[in-house]
Amino acid sequence: MPMFEAKHAAAIAPSNAGAYQEAILPKVSRTFALTIPQLPPALRDVVANAYLLCRIADTIEDEPAFSAEEKGRYEKAFVDAVTGRMDAREFAAHIAPRLSDATSESERDLMFRLPLVLEITESFNPVQHDAIVECLRVMSQGMHDFQRVVGLQGLDTQRDMDRYCYHVAGVVGEMLTKLLIDFEPELVPQTRTLMRLAISFGQGLQMTNILKDQWEDRSHGVCWLPHDVFARHGVELQDLSAGQQDAHYADAMIELIGIAHAHLCRAVEYTLIVPARHAGFRRFCLWSIGLAVLTLRNLQDRLDFSSGTQVKVSRAAVAQTIGLTRLSDKYDPAVRFLFGAAARKLPLTPLAAEWDVPQAGNAAWPWRRTSQYKNARSL
């Protein structure tokens, strides 16, 4: 432990918070290192900082060396460190050396340098700071609740999958929307619509990742797929094995690909509400949407896949997506045309009617909770 602390303490001295944030981002996320620089300058630092803090929360929850009880305690302590109720240096010095080799070196370094990251967080205005803190609170608690009950049997229902996606991605969409509206007050009248669509946006991206990464997740003893959807098609998630999928599995996957596609349609609508003069913000959204659509196409074309690498979007496809969106991001009809062309062969599953119900006050959708997760919180 002392050797770890000494090595990193020496590295911190000549650095500064802004330089560190810029340097660490591509090491922990190539995707966000690509999309965040497209944002208007006034939003780049705050979104990058928010992402790094979310990544720290995710690192705690994914660390296999921590027990469920420790994860819950560390998640709460992390939020306290962000809000100043706990000393961030003390928190980082305690937890960073406990991270195992299952956590990447870059993520361990990020954890140790939490105080440096928080130097930037503390420079934000109250709206930005509060948006980040609220996101971390909801995300940390939600991830922990679900991690305590998930297994190879999957989540009970599609609604439970929706709730999980909200806690790990939809809440990020809400945070980004708060930051966007603070940046562009012209959007205030659209707040309720944007917030609802933001949750859908996050759901589409997260569902795509869940479908792509299901075999890697399974190798770690977890499954985020909805049991009821697969059971309806005659598939028992507990018994699934990579490379042994059948037509029933394919039918369930097609249904879920269709749901993810429906959410991505709403993500496009979200993006087009943003004024065209903020083309950088539109690109930030459209690149993520485009890569998700291409991933869904790869999944549909190879339903017998056994590894996420088999359905990964190629570099050439990424470059093409970037090029086409750069040409079209200011023109709504062009954006709709390109999305429609890219997604034309994907199935489209109608969403439940509740997805069109506006939020009640500040309540997170979906606000009704299943008994399974209520019980989990009381354990």
N, C-alpha and C positions, 0 to 999 in steps of 0.2 A: 504493500500500500504506500509506504513512504517514497519508494522509487517512482511510482506512477505520479504522485503529486509533484515531486521535484522536477521530473522531466517536463511536465506541462506548465509548471509555474515559470520555468525559464523561458518557455515558448511564448507565454502571454506578454512578458514585459515589453518587447519592442513593437508589439502589435497595437491595433486600435480596433474599436468595436465595428466600425463600418467596414474596414478592410477584412476583418475576420468573417463578418456576415457574407461578404461578397465571395470570399474564398471557399467557405464551407458549403455553400448552397449546392454547387454542382457535384460535390462529393457525397451528398446525402439524397439528392434528387436531380437526375439529368432532365426530367420532364419540366419541373418547375424552374430549373436554371435556364431552360429554353423559353418558357412562356412569360415569366415574371418581368424580364427586361422589356417586353412589349408594352407594359403598363405605362401610363403617364408618369413622369418623374415624381410627382407628388404622392403616388401610391406605391412605387416600387419598394422603398425601404420598409414601409409598414406591412405590406403583403409578404415580403421575404421574411421579415422578423416573425410575423404570425405563423408562417409555415414552419420555421425552425422550432418554435415553441410547441406547435402541434406534433412535430416529429419527436420531440423529447417525451411528450406524453405517450406517444405510440411506442417509443423505445422501452419505457417502463413497463407497459402492459405486455410487450412481446418477450421480455427477458425471462428465459426459462429458469434461471437461477433463483428467481423470486417466487415465494409462495403467494397464493391468492391474497392472504392477509397482508403480506408485505406490499404487494402491488397496490392494494387499496390505501394503505398508510402512506406509501410514497407518492401516489397520485395526489392525495390531499395535501401533503407537504409541498409538492411541486407548485400547486396553485397558490399555496400560502407564500412560497418564495417569490412567485410572480407578483403578488399583490403587496409584498413587503411585510407580511405578518411573520415571516421566517427569514433568517439570514440566508441569502442565496449561496454565498460561498460555503457556509457550513453544510447546506444541503448537498451541493455539488461535490464537495470533498468527501462526504460520507458515501454517496451513492455511486459515483463514477467508478471507484476501484472495485465495486461489487459486481459490475457488469461482466458477463462472461464473454468468451470468444465467439459465442453465437451472435453477439452484437458487434457490428462492424467497428473498426478502429475510428472511422469518421464519426459515427454516432456516439462512441465513448468520449471522443474529444469534445463533441458538441455538448454532451452532458457536463463534462468538467468545466467547460467555459460558459456555463449558464450565466454567471454574473456579467460577463462581457456582452452576451446577447441582451440581457436586461438593461444594459446601459442605453441601448437604442429604444427598447420598449418604453422606458421612463421618459423619453423625449417626445412621445406622441401626445396629441391633444386628448382631452377627456373622452370624446366620442370614440376615437380610435382605440385608446387604452381599454375602455370599458367593453368595447366589442370583442377585443382579443380575450380579455379575462372571462367574459361570459361564455365564449366559445370553448375555452379550455375547461371551464367548470363542467359544462354539459358533456363535452367529449370524454373527459377523464372519468366521470361518474358512470356514463353510459357504457364505455368500453369495459370498465371493471365489472359492471352488472352482468353484461353478456358473457365475458370471459369465464365467469364463475359457473355458468350453466351449459355452455356450448360443448358439443362432443361430436363424434362421427355420425350421430343420428341426425345432425342438422338442426336448424331452428324449426320450431313447431309449424309455423304458418308463414304465408307470404307477408302477412301483416307484421309478424315478428322480424322478418327480413327487412321490411320497410323501416321499422323502428331502429334496427341495427344500423342501416345505411344512414338514417338521420343522425345518429349519434357520432358516426365517424366521418360523414361527408356532408350531409344536409346542413348541419350546424355550421360547417365551414362556409357553405353558400350563404347562409344568413349573415355571417360575419363579413364576408366580402361585400355583400349588398349594403350593410351599414356603412362600410368604408367608402363604397361607391357613392352613396347618397350624401355622405358628409363632404365628399369631393365635388359632387355635382348636385347642388340643392334643387336644380330644375326637376329632378326626379322624385322629389318628395311626394307629389300626388300619386305616384305609381308605387309607393312603398309596399302596400299590401300585395299587389300583383307580383311585384319583383320578389318579395320574400317567399311567396308560395311557389313561384317558378324556380327560385334558387334551391329550394329543397328538392324539387324534381331534378334539377340539374345535377346536384350531388348524388342523388339516387342513381341516375343513369350512368355516371362515371364509376360509382362504387360497385354497382351490379356488374358492370363490364369487367372490373378487376376481380370480383368474386368468381365469376364464371371462368375467367382466364386462369386464375391461380388455384382453382379448386383442388387439383392433385397435390400441389405443394402444401396447401393448407392441411389436406388429409394426412400427409406424411408427418405433420406436427400434431396430429390428433384432434383436429377441429374441422368443422364443416359449416359454412355459412349459408348453405342452400336451404330452401324451404321444404320441409318434410311433406307437407300436405300436397304441394304441386307434384312432387315425384310419386307419392303414394297414389294419387289420382291416375297416374299413368302406369301404375303397376310396378314401381321401382322402390326398393327399400334402400335408403341412403346408407344405412349401417353396413350393407353388404356390397357396396360399390367397390370396384377395383379398376385401376387405370388399365386401359387396353382391352377391357372386357365389356364395354358398353353395348347395349342392344338397341333395337328400334324404339322400345319404350323410353329408355333414357333419352334418345334423340328427340322424341316428342316433347318430353318435359323441358329439355334444353331449348327447343324452338319456342316454346311458350315464354320462357324467361328471357330469351333474346328479344322476343317481341315486346316484352314489358320494358326492357332497357331501352329499346328503340323508341318506344312511346315517350319515355322520359327525356330522351335526347331531342325529340321534336320540341318539347317544351323548353329545353335548354336553348334551342335556336331562337324561340320567341323571347326568352329572357334577354339574349344577346342583342336582338334587334330593337329592344326598348331603349337601349343605350344610344344616345345621340351619335350619329355617324361621325361627327367631328372628333369623337374619342375613339378613333380607329384602333389605337393601341390596346384599349380595354377589350374591344371587340375581338381583336386577334388573340388576346389572352384566352378568351372564351372559345373561339372557333377552333383554335389548334387542339385544344383538349377534346372538343366535340368530334372533330375530324378523326383524331387518333382512336377515339372510342368506337366510332362507326366502323373504321377499318378493322379493328379488333373483333367486333361482332361479326363482320363479314368472314374473317378468318375462322372464327368459331363455327359459324354456320357451314362453311365449306369443309371443315375437318372435325366433325363431331366425335370421331374416334380418337381424338388427341389424348395424350397421356402426360403432357408437360406444357407449361405456359410458354416455353421457348418455341414450341411448334406452331403457335398461333400469334407470335409476336409480330408486330408491324415492321416491315423492312425499312431500312434507311432510305431507300429510293421512294417508298410510299410516304414517309415522313416529309421528305424534301418536296414532293409533289403537293402535299397538303399545304405546306407552308407557302409555296409559290402561288397556288391558286387562291388562297385566302388573302394574300397580300394584294392581289389584283381585284378582289371583289368585296373586301370588308366594309367599304363605305356605301355599297349599293344593296339595299334590301332584296330586290328581286334576284340579283345575282347570287346572294348568299342562299336564298331559298332554293334556287335552281341547283346549285352545287350540292347542297345537303340532300335534296331529293334524288339527284343522280347517284350520289354515293350510297344512299340507303335504299334505293329502289327495290332491291331484291331481298331485303330483310323482312321477316315477318313483323306484323304490328299487332300487338295484343292490347285491347282496350283496357284502360286503367279503371280502378274502382271509382265510383262517383265521388267519394270523399276527397279525392285529389283536387276537386274543383271547389271545395268548401273553403272559404277564407279562414285564416287563423282567428282564434278568439283572443283578443288582447295580445299578450306576449307569450301565450301558451305554445309550446313547440308541437308541431304536427309530427306524428299522430299523438294526440294528448291522452287518449284512452289507453290504459295499460292492461296487458294480459295478466292473468293471475300467476302464471309461472314466474314472471319477472318481479311481480310484487313480492312473492314468497322468497325469491332469491335475495332481495334486499333486506329481508328480516332475519336471514340466517346468522 
